[in-house]
Amino acid sequence: MELPRKHINSFFPGFGSSLMLQLAGLATASHVVRGNDTDQQALLHFKSKITGDQLRIMDSWNSSIHFCQWRGVTCGRGREHQRVTKLELQYLKLSGSLSPYVGNLSFLTELNLTGNSFYSQIPQEIGRLRRLEVLRLTNNSISGEIPSNLSACSKLTFVNMRGNQLRGEIPASLGFLSNLKLMSFSNNSLRGSIPPSLGNLSSLQELTLSINQLTGILPEALGRLTNLSYFTVGSNGISGILPISMFNLSNVQVFDITGNMIQGTLSSDLPITMPNVEFFSIGGNQISGTIPISISNATNLNVLQFAENRLSGSVPSLEKLDKLFRLSLYQNHLGHGRDGDLNFLCTLVNNTKLGTLSITENNFGGMLPKCISNFSSTLSHLSMDRNKILGRTPDGIGNLINLEALGGDFNNLQGSIPSSLSNCQSLIRMSLAHNNLSGSIPYEVLGLSSLSIVLDLSSNYLTGELPVEVEKLKNLAKLDISQNRLFGLLPSSLGSIPSSFSSLTGLAEFDVSDNNLSGSSGSVYRGILEESGAIVAIKVFNLLNCGEEFFG
């Protein structure tokens, strides 16, 4: 007696009639299809959906060898009916859609297709893999929705679908996956809110949902995930109040909610119990209040980001954070606009790893403390633009020998530009515009051949002549010394203007307007129009309100 067609369809949905006739000859009503035949046919259907195979991986999937020896296939140890337990085809430049017949690999514990070009949607049949423990579909082009019946794979411990084109919502049913340790859906196009049911995943260690289109709130239930070590929901549209309970996730190492619309008010006495946290970022939200003193207890911090919020008040001591590499406080309302606002900087002098410090666009006032001269030589980026900082820039700033970017625009800095900056041989960008700096431009600074992006000293009270050392700035893209009190000829020792600036091969903007400089107007315009040399690359050449010789 032939196996009824409906039984065959239950094993192999969508089989053609010719194939069903072949299978009917292999089984009777009292003898179901053998397991190894089931797996082999499922693999062949998987292969049939492969449309691109640059490395010819599928060539090994043929009848000349047992399917357990096919590339990427691992079988169990049983001899009589060997069953596929793992299908690992990561980073093999495969493309195609996922066959629904993968659901017939009923002994499968791991499916890994990471780093290929699989497209179309995840078949619902994947929910039949009751033994599945690891599902890796990372970095493909898979679209459609997350199958809601994935929750039927109750043994799942690892689900990673990061870097695809998934749409729709995160199924609330995933909260039933009690063994789950990792869930990653970041870098997709998911919508809707984060299901509160995810708070039931008591074994969860990593939850990454960043770079999607999620909205709604952060569920209070997430604060119950006491085993969580990695939590990222950055770059979404999440709003509402930040649950205070999440600051008590004592095993968290990475906590990132950057780039949302999350609100809430922090207080200086808020207890943050995250002794293991290394990356902590709440930047790019709408959080107000003050920075909690307890953040200093997170002594393993490498990155601390409070930037782009509505925080105010004083910055607490950061003395215990001796592993800190990045501190971002920019675009807040921190400080009181008076002396003492920057005292917290001196609590960082024992840090030997600090690389980036940004306090731009706040309300910090008072003198720039001399202690910055004692910062670690590892500091590469120092940004303090748009505050109310006054006084002289400490001469010891030249001790920061690995400094690459220095920003201090729109403050009340006074005195001369420290010549010690010549020690910063890695400096590629320096901008001290819109201050009250005086004196001449140090020739030592203009001798920094490393300057390649910006040198902006505009809108100050600088005097004297432009030193001949300017010719060393061969790779500089923007030179702005406008609105100062510079006088005299452009450096005559450099020759006429075309030959002087022909060595500045990267110059795109040159602004000396609103000074008292003078020179030959003919050579200026010949320089702009000259076809040879790099001077034709200049896009902005502003000489307005300079000496009469330029325009006479």
Solvent accessible surface area in square Angstrom, and as a share of the most:
residue,aa,sasa,rsa
1,M,193,0.86
2,E,117,0.52
3,L,15,0.08
4,P,54,0.34
5,R,141,0.51
6,K,144,0.61
7,H,83,0.37
8,I,8,0.04
9,N,58,0.30
10,S,71,0.46
11,F,71,0.30
12,F,1,0.00
13,P,43,0.27
14,G,74,0.71
15,F,12,0.05
16,G,43,0.42
17,S,69,0.45
18,S,74,0.47
19,L,37,0.18
20,M,15,0.07
21,L,119,0.59
22,Q,118,0.52
23,L,5,0.02
24,A,13,0.10
25,G,68,0.66
26,L,107,0.53
27,A,5,0.04
28,T,63,0.37
29,A,64,0.49
30,S,111,0.72
31,H,95,0.42
32,V,93,0.54
33,V,11,0.07
34,R,104,0.38
35,G,14,0.14
36,N,20,0.10
37,D,34,0.18
38,T,10,0.06
39,D,0,0.00
40,Q,54,0.24
41,Q,41,0.18
42,A,1,0.01
43,L,0,0.00
44,L,64,0.32
45,H,43,0.19
46,F,3,0.01
47,K,64,0.27
48,S,80,0.52
49,K,85,0.36
50,I,24,0.12
51,T,99,0.58
52,G,20,0.19
53,D,38,0.20
54,Q,138,0.61
55,L,91,0.45
56,R,169,0.62
57,I,10,0.05
58,M,10,0.05
59,D,73,0.38
60,S,34,0.22
61,W,1,0.01
62,N,58,0.30
63,S,109,0.70
64,S,94,0.61
65,I,74,0.38
66,H,82,0.37
67,F,5,0.02
68,C,14,0.09
69,Q,122,0.54
70,W,4,0.01
71,R,123,0.45
72,G,20,0.19
73,V,12,0.07
74,T,55,0.32
75,C,23,0.14
76,G,25,0.24
77,R,238,0.87
78,G,47,0.45
79,R,231,0.84
80,E,135,0.60
81,H,76,0.34
82,Q,52,0.23
83,R,39,0.14
84,V,0,0.00
85,T,30,0.17
86,K,73,0.31
87,L,0,0.00
88,E,53,0.24
89,L,0,0.00
90,Q,62,0.28
91,Y,142,0.54
92,L,18,0.09
93,K,113,0.48
94,L,0,0.00
95,S,25,0.16
96,G,0,0.00
97,S,24,0.15
98,L,13,0.07
99,S,0,0.00
100,P,42,0.27
101,Y,14,0.06
102,V,6,0.03
103,G,2,0.02
104,N,7,0.04
105,L,1,0.01
106,S,39,0.25
107,F,71,0.30
108,L,0,0.00
109,T,35,0.20
110,E,26,0.12
111,L,2,0.01
112,N,12,0.06
113,L,1,0.00
114,T,11,0.07
115,G,22,0.21
116,N,12,0.06
117,S,56,0.36
118,F,0,0.00
119,Y,92,0.35
120,S,48,0.31
121,Q,109,0.48
122,I,6,0.03
123,P,14,0.09
124,Q,99,0.44
125,E,45,0.20
126,I,1,0.01
127,G,2,0.02
128,R,91,0.33
129,L,1,0.00
130,R,142,0.52
131,R,99,0.36
132,L,0,0.00
133,E,72,0.32
134,V,27,0.15
135,L,0,0.00
136,R,78,0.28
137,L,0,0.00
138,T,6,0.03
139,N,64,0.33
140,N,13,0.07
141,S,40,0.26
142,I,1,0.01
143,S,27,0.17
144,G,6,0.05
145,E,111,0.50
146,I,6,0.03
147,P,2,0.01
148,S,64,0.41
149,N,54,0.28
150,L,1,0.01
151,S,24,0.15
152,A,34,0.26
153,C,0,0.00
154,S,62,0.40
155,K,106,0.45
156,L,0,0.00
157,T,41,0.24
158,F,40,0.17
159,V,3,0.01
160,N,18,0.09
161,M,1,0.00
162,R,91,0.33
163,G,17,0.17
164,N,12,0.06
165,Q,98,0.44
166,L,1,0.00
167,R,131,0.48
168,G,18,0.18
169,E,109,0.49
170,I,6,0.03
171,P,19,0.12
172,A,61,0.47
173,S,30,0.20
174,L,2,0.01
175,G,8,0.08
176,F,157,0.66
177,L,1,0.01
178,S,68,0.44
179,N,69,0.35
180,L,0,0.00
181,K,98,0.42
182,L,22,0.11
183,M,1,0.00
184,S,6,0.04
185,F,0,0.00
186,S,7,0.04
187,N,70,0.36
188,N,14,0.07
189,S,38,0.24
190,L,0,0.00
191,R,144,0.53
192,G,18,0.17
193,S,55,0.36
194,I,3,0.01
195,P,9,0.06
196,P,88,0.55
197,S,29,0.18
198,L,0,0.00
199,G,4,0.04
200,N,86,0.44
201,L,0,0.00
202,S,71,0.46
203,S,37,0.24
204,L,0,0.00
205,Q,78,0.35
206,E,57,0.25
207,L,0,0.00
208,T,15,0.09
209,L,0,0.00
210,S,19,0.12
211,I,89,0.45
212,N,13,0.07
213,Q,77,0.34
214,L,0,0.00
215,T,69,0.40
216,G,29,0.28
217,I,99,0.50
218,L,3,0.02
219,P,7,0.04
220,E,111,0.50
221,A,14,0.11
222,L,0,0.00
223,G,16,0.15
224,R,138,0.50
225,L,0,0.00
226,T,86,0.50
227,N,69,0.35
228,L,0,0.00
229,S,24,0.16
230,Y,82,0.31
231,F,0,0.00
232,T,13,0.08
233,V,0,0.00
234,G,4,0.04
235,S,61,0.39
236,N,20,0.10
237,G,17,0.17
238,I,0,0.00
239,S,39,0.25
240,G,20,0.19
241,I,107,0.54
242,L,5,0.02
243,P,8,0.05
244,I,78,0.39
245,S,34,0.22
246,M,0,0.00
247,F,1,0.00
248,N,79,0.40
249,L,2,0.01
250,S,46,0.29
251,N,63,0.33
252,V,0,0.00
253,Q,83,0.37
254,V,27,0.16
255,F,0,0.00
256,D,25,0.13
257,I,0,0.00
258,T,44,0.26
259,G,31,0.30
260,N,11,0.06
261,M,94,0.42
262,I,1,0.01
263,Q,79,0.35
264,G,16,0.15
265,T,97,0.56
266,L,8,0.04
267,S,50,0.32
268,S,51,0.33
269,D,116,0.60
270,L,18,0.09
271,P,87,0.54
272,I,11,0.05
273,T,67,0.39
274,M,3,0.01
275,P,64,0.40
276,N,62,0.32
277,V,1,0.00
278,E,73,0.33
279,F,62,0.26
280,F,1,0.00
281,S,0,0.00
282,I,0,0.00
283,G,3,0.03
284,G,20,0.20
285,N,11,0.06
286,Q,49,0.22
287,I,1,0.00
288,S,36,0.23
289,G,16,0.15
290,T,39,0.23
291,I,4,0.02
292,P,0,0.00
293,I,107,0.54
294,S,19,0.12
295,I,1,0.00
296,S,14,0.09
297,N,82,0.42
298,A,3,0.02
299,T,56,0.33
300,N,46,0.24
301,L,0,0.00
302,N,52,0.27
303,V,20,0.11
304,L,2,0.01
305,Q,35,0.15
306,F,1,0.01
307,A,5,0.04
308,E,75,0.34
309,N,10,0.05
310,R,129,0.47
311,L,0,0.00
312,S,44,0.28
313,G,13,0.13
314,S,71,0.46
315,V,14,0.08
316,P,18,0.12
317,S,56,0.36
318,L,3,0.02
319,E,104,0.47
320,K,113,0.48
321,L,1,0.01
322,D,71,0.37
323,K,82,0.35
324,L,0,0.00
325,F,94,0.39
326,R,85,0.31
327,L,0,0.00
328,S,7,0.04
329,L,1,0.01
330,Y,68,0.26
331,Q,73,0.33
332,N,8,0.04
333,H,108,0.48
334,L,0,0.00
335,G,6,0.06
336,H,81,0.36
337,G,29,0.28
338,R,145,0.53
339,D,110,0.57
340,G,33,0.32
341,D,16,0.08
342,L,4,0.02
343,N,99,0.51
344,F,8,0.03
345,L,3,0.02
346,C,51,0.30
347,T,34,0.20
348,L,2,0.01
349,V,45,0.26
350,N,105,0.54
351,N,4,0.02
352,T,94,0.55
353,K,104,0.44
354,L,2,0.01
355,G,1,0.01
356,T,19,0.11
357,L,1,0.01
358,S,14,0.09
359,I,2,0.01
360,T,19,0.11
361,E,68,0.30
362,N,18,0.09
363,N,43,0.22
364,F,0,0.00
365,G,1,0.01
366,G,7,0.06
367,M,98,0.44
368,L,6,0.03
369,P,24,0.15
370,K,169,0.71
371,C,20,0.12
372,I,1,0.01
373,S,15,0.10
374,N,100,0.51
375,F,9,0.04
376,S,19,0.12
377,S,47,0.31
378,T,62,0.36
379,L,0,0.00
380,S,21,0.14
381,H,74,0.33
382,L,6,0.03
383,S,31,0.20
384,M,2,0.01
385,D,23,0.12
386,R,121,0.44
387,N,13,0.07
388,K,101,0.43
389,I,0,0.00
390,L,72,0.36
391,G,5,0.05
392,R,133,0.48
393,T,7,0.04
394,P,13,0.08
395,D,93,0.48
396,G,22,0.21
397,I,0,0.00
398,G,1,0.01
399,N,83,0.43
400,L,0,0.00
401,I,89,0.45
402,N,65,0.34
403,L,0,0.00
404,E,62,0.28
405,A,17,0.13
406,L,4,0.02
407,G,11,0.11
408,G,0,0.00
409,D,24,0.13
410,F,79,0.33
411,N,11,0.06
412,N,62,0.32
413,L,1,0.00
414,Q,86,0.38
415,G,14,0.14
416,S,43,0.28
417,I,4,0.02
418,P,6,0.04
419,S,53,0.34
420,S,29,0.19
421,L,1,0.00
422,S,28,0.18
423,N,79,0.40
424,C,0,0.00
425,Q,123,0.55
426,S,45,0.29
427,L,0,0.00
428,I,57,0.29
429,R,108,0.39
430,M,0,0.00
431,S,11,0.07
432,L,3,0.01
433,A,3,0.02
434,H,77,0.34
435,N,7,0.04
436,N,55,0.28
437,L,1,0.01
438,S,46,0.30
439,G,30,0.29
440,S,62,0.40
441,I,3,0.01
442,P,16,0.10
443,Y,124,0.47
444,E,53,0.24
445,V,0,0.00
446,L,0,0.00
447,G,26,0.25
448,L,3,0.01
449,S,68,0.44
450,S,30,0.19
451,L,0,0.00
452,S,36,0.23
453,I,70,0.35
454,V,17,0.10
455,L,0,0.00
456,D,16,0.09
457,L,0,0.00
458,S,7,0.05
459,S,21,0.14
460,N,7,0.04
461,Y,95,0.36
462,L,0,0.00
463,T,52,0.30
464,G,14,0.14
465,E,98,0.44
466,L,3,0.02
467,P,25,0.15
468,V,61,0.35
469,E,38,0.17
470,V,1,0.01
471,E,70,0.31
472,K,98,0.41
473,L,1,0.00
474,K,110,0.47
475,N,89,0.46
476,L,1,0.01
477,A,37,0.29
478,K,59,0.25
479,L,1,0.01
480,D,18,0.09
481,I,0,0.00
482,S,5,0.03
483,Q,97,0.43
484,N,11,0.06
485,R,136,0.50
486,L,0,0.00
487,F,101,0.42
488,G,22,0.22
489,L,90,0.45
490,L,14,0.07
491,P,12,0.08
492,S,83,0.54
493,S,87,0.56
494,L,26,0.13
495,G,45,0.43
496,S,59,0.38
497,I,11,0.06
498,P,18,0.11
499,S,65,0.42
500,S,9,0.06
501,F,2,0.01
502,S,43,0.28
503,S,33,0.22
504,L,4,0.02
505,T,80,0.47
506,G,33,0.32
507,L,3,0.01
508,A,27,0.21
509,E,63,0.28
510,F,0,0.00
511,D,24,0.12
512,V,0,0.00
513,S,7,0.04
514,D,55,0.29
515,N,7,0.04
516,N,97,0.50
517,L,0,0.00
518,S,22,0.14
519,G,9,0.09
520,S,59,0.38
521,S,29,0.19
522,G,33,0.32
523,S,6,0.04
524,V,1,0.00
525,Y,106,0.40
526,R,150,0.55
527,G,1,0.01
528,I,51,0.26
529,L,133,0.66
530,E,64,0.29
531,E,154,0.69
532,S,71,0.46
533,G,53,0.51
534,A,22,0.17
535,I,6,0.03
536,V,75,0.43
537,A,49,0.38
538,I,20,0.10
539,K,170,0.72
540,V,65,0.37
541,F,38,0.16
542,N,42,0.21
543,L,11,0.05
544,L,112,0.56
545,N,105,0.54
546,C,17,0.10
547,G,15,0.15
548,E,155,0.70
549,E,103,0.46
550,F,1,0.01
551,F,100,0.42
552,G,97,0.93
